[in-house]
Amino acid sequence: GENVEQHPSTLSVQEGDSAVIKCTYSDSASNYFPWYKQELGKRPQLIIDIRSNVGEKKDQRIAVTLNKTAKHFSLHITETQPEDSAVYFCAASWNRYSTLTFGKGTMLLVSP
Amino acid sequence: EPEVTQTPSHQVTQMGQEVILRCVPISNHLYFYWYRQILGQKVEFLVSFYNNEISEKSEIFDDQFSVERPDGSNFTLKIRSTKLEDSAMYFCASNEGLEPYTDTQYFGPGTRLTVL
């Protein structure tokens, strides 16, 4: 099965700064990498995803990069705002059923 | 926008009791999943379900667990004899099933299960 490592576990930034969260995966067959944002007590919400035929994808202040050779992918948030504060999970899909293996999560704290 | 729904939002039960957690996936979706999240930890895969049968299950999904799609809309997770360590948030998810390996999964709001 797949194993996903995520760093850092906690990230504190000032409002307006950029934040970067990194994940590595073990199964070279994985080819779908979503990022979920989870606010306290709420469901994981998909914020961006990338498929293995693409190296980078951007959606306004959020971007994801993928390096298949090195088996790592990263989430970049620019111009952070206090409402970006949440736990962010990376995941990798490793079988035809699109089963997700999650990283341990990063708690992002954006201070005003 | 259609959403996955789950009931109840919170379930409290005594150790050894059976519980059934209910989910209504998005109506045109074909793949259904259960995940769990112990407080403060990562989301863990339990089971996937397609075409009225289990397609994949994790080591966590032992004989105490079962899933069922009793009608055209509901998808249930049953825990036969709950243990203290079953206390967690249980999330249901679904996807369209059109793109194997790469389909976007949509999560329900979760059921918090507390076993006393």
Interface residues (C-beta under 8 A of the other chain):
Chain A: N31 Y32 P34 Y36 K42 R43 P44 Q45 L46 D49 R51 F89 A91 S93 N95 R96 Y97 S98 T99 L100 T101 F102 G103 K104 G105
Chain B: Y31 Y33 Y35 Q41 K42 V43 E44 F45 S48 Y50 S55 E56 F91 N95 E99 P100 Y101 T102 D103 T104 Q105 Y106 F107 G108 P109 G110
